Amino acid sequence: MLEGGTMEQELNDINFDNYVVVGVSAGPDSMCLLNLLEKKTNKIIVCHINHNIREQSIIEEEYLKTYCQEHNLIFESMTIKEYKENNFENEARKIRYKYYEEILNKYNSNKLFLAHHGDDLIETILMKIERVSNIEGYAGIKRISKLKNYDIIRPLLPYTKEDIITYNKSHNITYYIDSSNTNIDYTRNWYRHKVLPILKEKDKNIHLKFLKYSETLQEYNEYIDREINKKLSTIYQNNIINIDVLNKEDYFLKKNILYYIMNDIYNNESNIITEKHIQNILTMINSNKPNLSINMPQSKILVKEYNKLYIKKNIKEEKKYKIIFEDTTKIDSLEIKKVSEEESDGNNICRLNSKDIKFPLYIRNRKDGDYMILKNSNYKKKIKEIFIENKLPISKRNNYPLLVDSDDKVLWIPNMKKSNLCYKKDENYDIIIKCIEREEDYE
C-alpha cells in the first residue's frame, strides 16, 4: 500500500500557474486524481463525458456538477448522443479527446490530467502486443505525452487500482463504479479480469516492471525519432515520399520512417496505422510495377507513381471534358495560354500556323484510340504510349490535357510532345501557346 503523500509528490514538479483540465468520470481513479490536484491548485476545469450507455451516468454527472459547485471548481460536460462506428471503445476515445481539446482551447490551458494507472498500462501494452504495433505503441501509455499545443499528464501510472482504492478510503472520497467495466466482451476488460490477476499473483508489483519496460521503449523510440528527423527532409517533402531515397535506409529504420510519416498524416490518432498497413506499403514499394495504389484508413488512398509515394485525401472521379481554347485554360496543375512571343523552343511551347488547322481549338482529355502524328515524322503514335514513355502517372493519364483542332486532330501534348503541325522558332507560324506547370498539392 502506498501512502497518499507519495502520490502527492508525483505533482511536485508541475507548474500550476494557469488553469488545468482534468478528465473526471466520477470513478475511483479520476476522483482520486481530482483530490490530489485540489491540494495543489484551485484553477481546475473538471471535464466530464457522459457516454450515455448506463442509466447511472446521469446520477454521476449530477454528482460531479454539485461537487464542483461546492468546491468552487469549473465544471464542463458533454453527452455522446450516438455512436456511428462498430468499435465503441475506439470511437468513444476519439470523442473524449476531441472534447478535451475543445475545453483546453476554451480556457487557454496547456495541461490535461488523466487518471490512467499502472493496471491500465499493463492492459494497454498487452493489447498492443496482441494487435501488433511499433516501438511507440508497444511502450503503451506515457506519463507525460507532449502534443503540439498541450501536455497530457498521468501522475498515477506508478500506482495500481488497489493503491487508488486505499487512498480513496483513507481520504473519504466518494466515487462511483462503472458496471460496464465488468463486461469482458470489451478487450481491455478481458485482460483486466482474466490476465491481470494471474500476473499480480506471481508479482504484486508487476506494474512497476511494466512501467520500466514502457520507459525503456520510450527511450528507444525517442532515439529513433531523432534519427528519423535527421533524414526526414530528404525523404519526405511537400507531402511526397521519395522512394529512391527511402530505400537507401536500413529496413528497420525504413519501417519506422513510414510509421512516423503515416502517423503524422493521420495526426497521430491511436490505433489508425497498424503493422499490416506498413507491410502493405513496403510490399508496394518493392514491387516492380511503377504505378500502384492501396486503400488506407478513413477513405484515403496511398499512391505509388514511379519513385514517389503520396496520400490522396479525395480521389475525384475523372470525367470527360472538352473546352474551347481561346486565351487561357487551367487543367489541374497546368496553365495553358496564348503568348505574343517566346524565346524557348521546348515541349512546353506550341507554335502553330492558322493555315494548317481548323478552328476553334479545344482542350480535352484523352479518348480511347487517340493518336498523334509526331513532328519530323509521318509516324502515328498512340497517346497512351506517349504517356507511358514519359512516365506520366496512371492517376493523371485520363485527365491530362491535349490540344486539338475542330477536326479532332491532336496538335500538342503540353509539356510532353509536339505533332507534325507544330513549328520551330525560326519557321512560319502565327500562334504561340505556352504551358506552365504549377506546384501540385498532394494533400
LOBA-592608 format. One record per residue: residue in one letter; x, y, z of N, C-alpha, C in turn. Coordinates in steps of 0.1 Angstrom, whole numbers, plus 5000, padded with zeros to 4 digits. Layout:
! LOBA-592608
AXYZXYZXYZ
...
END
This chain:
! LOBA-592608
M500949885000500050005000500950125000
L500650224992501350354991500650464998
E501350545005500750655012500350765003
G499350835008498850954999499851054997
G500751075007501851175005502751144993
T502951014991503750974979503151004966
M501850984965501051024953501151174951
E501051244962501051394960502451444955
Q503451364958504851404953504951394938
E504051314932504051304917503751434910
L503151524918502751654912503651774916
N504751734923505651844928506351924917
D506651854906507451924896506651994885
I505352004888504452054877504052204881
N504052284871503752424872502252444872
F501652504882500252524883499752664882
D500552744875500252894874498952914867
N498652834856497452854848496452744851
Y495352764844494252664846494752524840
V494252414847494552284842493152214840
V493152124830491952044827492151904832
V491151844839491351714843490051634839
G490351514833489251434828488651354840
V487451374844486851314855485551234852
S485551104854484351024851483451004864
A483951034875483351014888483750874894
G484650804886485050674891486250694901
P486650584907487750594918489050654913
D489450624901490750674896490750824894
S489750874887489651024884489351104897
M488551044906488251124918489451134927
C490251024927491551034934492451144928
L492551144915493351244908492851384911
L491551404911490951534913491351584928
N491251484937491551524951493051564952
L493951494945495351534946495551664939
L494951694928495051824922494551944930
E493451914937492852024946493852064957
K494751974961495752014971496852104965
K496952114952497952194945497452324940
T496152324935495652444929494152444929
N493552564928492052574926491752614912
K492752624903492552664889492252534881
I491152474884490852334878489552344870
I489652284858488452264850488152114850
V487052074856486651934856485851904843
C486451814836485951784822485251644822
H483951644820483251514822482551474809
I482651354805481951304793480951194797
N479751214794478651114797478551024784
H479050904786479050814774477650764770
N476650794779475250764776474950614773
I475550524780475250384778474750324791
R474750394802474250344815473350454821
E472250404828471350494834471950574846
Q472950504852473650574863474550694859
S474750704846475550814841475050954845
I473750964845473051094848473351124863
I473251024871473551044886474951084888
E475951024881477351054882477551204877
E476951244866477151374861476651484871
E475451454877474851544887475751554899
Y476251444903477151444915478351534912
L478951514901480151594897479851744897
K478651774891478251914890478151974904
T477451904913477351954927478651964934
Y479551864932480851864938481651984934
C481552024921482352134916481752264921
Q480452274923479852394929480352414943
E480352304951480752304965482252334967
H483052294957484552304958485052424950
N484152504944484552624936485352584924
L485052484917485752434905484852454893
I485452474881484752494869484352354864
F483052334860482552214855482152224840
E482652134832482352124818481951984815
S480851964808480451834804479751824791
M479751704785479051684772478551534773
T477451514765476851384764477051334750
I477551214748477651154735476251104731
K475751164720474351134716474151004708
E475150974700475150854692476550804688
Y476550674685477850614681477650564667
K478650594658478450564644479450454639
E480450424647481450324643481150194650
N481750084645481549954651482349934664
N483450004664484349994676484050094686
F483250064696482750154706483950224714
E484850134718485950184726486750294719
N487050264706487950354698487150484695
E485850474692485050594688484950674701
A484650614712484450694724485750764728
R486850704726488150764729488350884720
K488050874707488250994698487351104702
I486151074706485151184710485651254723
R486151164732486651224745487851324743
Y488851284735489951364733489651494725
K488751474716488251594708487651694718
Y486851644727486251734737487251794746
Y488151714751489251774759489951884752
E490251874740490951974732490152104731
E488852084730487952204729487952284742
I487952204754487952274767489352334770
L490452264766491752324767491852454760
N491352464748491352584740490452694746
K489352654751488452744757489052824768
Y489852754777490352814789491852844787
N492352834774493752864772494752784781
S494352654783495152574791496052484783
N497252444788498152364781498452234789
K497652204799497852074807496552004808
L496551874804495451784806495851674815
F495151654826495451544835494451434833
L495051314832494151194831494651094842
A493651004846493850924857494350774854
H495050764843495550624839496550584850
H496450454854497350404864498050284859
G498850214868499650104865498949994858
D497749954863497049844857496649884843
D496250004841495850044827497050034818
L498250064823499450054815499749904811
I499549814820499749674817498749624806
E497549664808496449624798496749684785
T497149804784497449874771498649804764
I499649774771500849704765500449574760
L499649494767499249364763498349374750
M497449474750496649494738497449524726
K498449614728499349654717500049534711
I500549444720501249324716500349234708
E499049224712498149144705497849194691
R497649324690497349394678498549404668
V499749404673500949424666501149574664
S502249634668502449774667503849814664
N504249934666505649974665506149994679
I507450044680508050064694507250154702
E506850264697506050364704504750304709
G504150224701502850154705503150054716
Y504149974715504449874725504849934738
A505250064738505550124751504350164759
G503150154753501950184760501650324763
I501450354776501050494780502250574785
K502350694781503450784786502950854799
R503850874808503450964820503151104815
I504051154806503751284800503851274785
S502751304778502751304764502751454759
K503751484752503851624747503251634733
L502151704732501451724720501751864715
K501251904704501552034697501252144706
N500052154712499552264720499352244735
Y499552114739499352084753500051954757
D500251934770500751814775499651734782
I499751594780498851504788499651454799
I499251464811500051424823499251314830
R499951204833499251094840500051054853
P499851134863500651114875500450984883
L499350904880499050784887499650664881
L500450674871500950554864501850464873
P502550514883503350424892502450354902
Y501150364902500250314912499250214906
T498750124914497750034910496350074914
K495350004908493950024912493850014928
E494449914933494449884947494950004955
D496050064951496650184957495650294957
I494950314946493950424945492750404954
I492250284954491150254963491550274978
T492750234981493250254995493250404998
Y493850484989493950634991492550694992
N491550644984490250704985489550674998
K489750555003489150515016489750595027
S491050615027491750695038491350845037
H490950895026490551035025489051055023
N488250945025486850955025486351015012
I486850965001486551024988485350934982
T484251004978483150944972483450914957
Y483050794952483250764938482150664934
Y482050644921481050554915481750444907
I481250324907481750214899480950204886
D481750204875481150184862480850034860
S479549994859479249854858479749794845
S479949874835480349824822481849774822
N482549804833483949764834484049614837
T482949554840482949404843482549324830
N482249394819481849324807483149284799
I483449154799484649114793484549094777
D483449144772483349154757484249264752
Y484549364761485549464757486949404760
T487849424750489149364751489849404763
R489849534767490549584779490049514791
N488749494792488149434804488549284805
W488749214793489149074793490549064799
Y491449154795492749154801492749184816
R491849284819491749324833491349214843
H490349134838489749034847490348894845
K490948864834491448734831492948714832
V493648824828495148814827495848884839
L495349004842496049084853496049014866
P495048944871495148874884496248774884
I496448704873497448604873498848664874
L499048774867500348844867500648894881
K499648944888499749004901499948894912
E499348784909499548664918501048624919
K501648634907503148604907503948714913
D503548844910504348954915503449074917
K503149114929502249214932502649354927
N503949364924504549494919504849484904
I504149384897504449364883504249494875
H503349584880503149714872504349794872
L505249794882506449864882507449814871
K507449684869508249624858507749664844
F506449664843505849714830506149864828
L506149934839506450074838507950094833
K508850014839510250024835510349984820
Y509649874816509649834802509149944793
S508150014797507550124790508550234788
E509150274799510050384799511350354790
T511750234791512850194782512550204768
L511350144764510950154750510750304745
Q510250384754510150524751511450594748
E512550554756513850604753514350564740
Y514150434736514550384723513750454712
N512450474714511650544704512150694702
E512450754713512950894712514250904704
Y515150804706516350794698516050774683
I515150684681514750654667514150784660
D513350854668512750974663513751074659
R514851084668515851184665516551144652
E516851014650517450974637516550994625
I515350974627514350994616514351144612
N514351234622514251374619515451424612
K516651354614517851394607517751374592
K516951264589516851224575515551264568
L514551304576513251324570513151424559
S513851534560513751644550514151594536
T515051494535515451444522514551334517
I513751274526512851164522511451214520
Y511051314527509651354527509551504526
Q509151544514508951684511507651714503
N507051824507505751864500504751744500
N504751674511503751554513504051444503
I505251434498505651324489506851254495
I506751114495507851034500508750994487
N510051024488510950984477511350844479
I510850754471511150604473512650574472
D513250634462514750604460515550644472
V515250754478516050794490515650714502
L514350684503513950594514514550454514
N514750404502515250264500516750254504
K517450364505518850364509518950334524
E517850344532517950324546517850184550
D518350144562518250014567516749984569
Y516449854567515049804567514349854580
F514949844592514349874604514050024605
L514950104600514750254601513750294590
K513750224579512750254568511350224573
K511150114580509850084585509350194595
N510250234604509950334614509750474608
I510450504597510150624590508750624584
L508350514578506950504573505950524584
Y506150454596505250474607505250624611
Y506350684611506450824615505650914606
I505850894593505150974583503650954583
M503250824583501850784583501150844595
N501750824607501150884619501051034618
D501951094612501851244610500751274601
I500551204591499451224581498051204588
Y498051104597496851084605496751144618
N497551254620497551334632497751254645
N498551154643498951064655497751014662
E496650984655495550924661495850774665
S495550734677495850604681495150494674
N495750384671495150264665494750284650
I495250384644494950404630495950324621
I497150354622498150284614498650164621
T498650044615499049924621500249864613
E500749754619501849684612501449634598
K500249594597499749544584499849654573
H499449774577499549894568500949914563
I501849914573503249934569503849824560
Q503449704563503949594555503349604540
N502049644539501449664526502249774518
I502649884525503349994519504749944514
L505349864523506749814519506649724507
T505549634506505349554495505149634482
M504349734483504149824472505449894467
I506249934477507450004473508449904466
N508449784471509349684465508849624452
S507649654448507049594436507749664424
N507949584413508449634401507449714393
K506249714396505249794389505349934393
P505450024383505650164386504450244392
N503250194389502050264393501150174401
L500950194414500150114422499450204432
S498350154438497750224449497150124459
I497050164472496350074482495450164490
N494350094495493450164504494050184518
M493850294523494250334537493050364545
P493250374559492050414567491450554564
Q490250574568489550694566489350734551
S489150634543488850654528489950724521
K491150704526492350764519492950654510
I493750704500494450604492495950644491
L496750544493498250574491498650534477
V499250624470499550614456501050604454
K501450504446502850494441502950534427
E503750634424503950674410505450684407
Y505950574401507450564399508250574412
N508950684414509750684426509150774437
K507850794436507250874447506050814452
L505750844465504650794472503850904479
Y502550904478501751004485500350964488
I499751034497498351004501497451094494
K496451044488495351124482494151134492
K493851254496492751274505491451234498
N491251294487489951274480490251234465
I489851114461490051074448488851114439
K489051214431487951264423487751174411
E486551144407486251074395486651154383
E487451094374487851164362486651164352
K486351284347485251294337485751354324
K485051314313485451364300485251514300
Y486151594293485951734292486451774278
K485851884273486351944260485952094261
I487052174261486852314264487452394252
I486652484247487152574236488352654242
F489452654235490652724239490652864232
E490652964240490753094235492153164239
D492253204251493453264256494153184267
T493453144277494053074288493052964293
T493652854296492852744302493752674313
K493152644324493852574335493252444337
I494052334337493652204340494652144350
D494052114362494852074374496052164376
S497252114375498452194378498952264366
L498352254354498852304341498052434337
E498752534334498152654328498552674314
I497652664305497952674290497352804285
K498252894279497853024275498553074262
K497953154255498553224243499453324248
V500653344241501553444244501953514231
S502453634232502853714220504253674215
E505053634224506453594220507053504230
E508053434226508653334235510053294229
E511053294237512453264232512653114232
S512153044242512452894242511752824232
D512152694230511552614219511352464224
G511052444237510952314242509552264241
N509252154247507952084246506852164254
N507252264261506252354268505752464259
I506252464247505852574237505252504225
C504152554220503552504208503352624198
R504052614186503852724176503052664164
L501952734161501052684150500952784139
N500552734127500152824116498652804114
S497952914114496552914112496052844099
K496952844089496552784076496452624077
D497152574087497152424088496052364096
I495352444104494452384114493052444112
K492052374117490652424117490252464130
F489652584131489252654143487752614146
P487352634159488152664171489052554176
L490052594184490852494190490252454204
Y490552334208489952274220491052224229
I490752224242491552144252490652034257
R491051914255490251794260491251694266
N490551594273491351484278491351364268
R492151264271492351154262491151074259
K490951024247489950924244490650794239
D489950684240490450554236490850574221
G491950524217492350524203493050654198
D493150754207493850884203495250854199
Y495650924188497050924184497451054179
M498751074177499351194172500351164161
I500451244150501551234141502651314146
L503751254149504851314155505551414146
K506151524152506951624145508151554138
N508451604126509551554118509351404115
S508151364114507851224111506451214106
N506151104098504751074094504250964102
Y504950934114504650814122503550854132
K502450764132501350784141501750714154
K501550784165501850714178500650734187
K500250634194499150644203499550734215
I498550814219498750904231499050824243
K498450704245498650624257500150584257
E500750544246502150504245503050624249
I502750744244503550864248503450884263
F502350874269502150894283503050794290
I503050664286503850564293505350594291
E505750624279507150664277507650774285
N506750874287507150994295506850974310
K506550854314506350814328505250904335
L504250934327503051004333502350914342
P502150944355501450854364500050814359
I499650694362498350654358497250744363
S497350794375496350884381496151014373
K497051044364496951174357496651144342
R496751024337496651004323495251034317
N494150994325492851014320492451164319
N493051244328492651384329493651484322
Y494751424317495851514311495351584299
P495651714297495051794286495851774273
L495051764262495551764249495051884241
L495851944232495352054223494951994210
V493652014206493151954194492452064186
D492352044172491552144164490152084162
S489352154154487952124152487751994144
D488851944138488851814131489251704141
D489451744154489951654164491351594162
K492151664155493551634153494251674166
V495051584172495851614183497051694179
L497151814183498251904179499451904188
W499151884201500251904211499751844224
I500751774230500551734244501451824253
P500851914260501652024267502651964276
N503852024275505051984283505551844279
M505051784268505451644266505851614252
K504951644242505251604228504551694218
K505151724207504651804196504251724184
S503251764177502851704165503551754153
N503351704141503951754129503451884124
L502351934131501852064128502352174137
C503352144146504052244154505252284147
Y505652414149506752474142507852514152
K509152524147510252574155510252724154
K511052784163511052934164511453004151
D512352944143512753004130511852964118
E510752904120509852864110508652954109
N507652924100506553014098505352974107
Y504853064115503753044124503153174128
D501953174133501253294138500553284151
I500753164157500153134171501253074180
I501353134192502253074202501453044214
I501552914219500852874231501952814240
K501852854253502752814263502052744274
C502752644280502252564291503152594304
I502552624315503252654327502752554337
E503652484344503152384354503352444368
R502352444375502352494389502652384399
E503052414411503352304420501952244425
E501952114425500752044429500752004444
D499652014450499451984464498951844465
Y499751754471499351614472498551584484
E498351684493497551664505496151714501
END
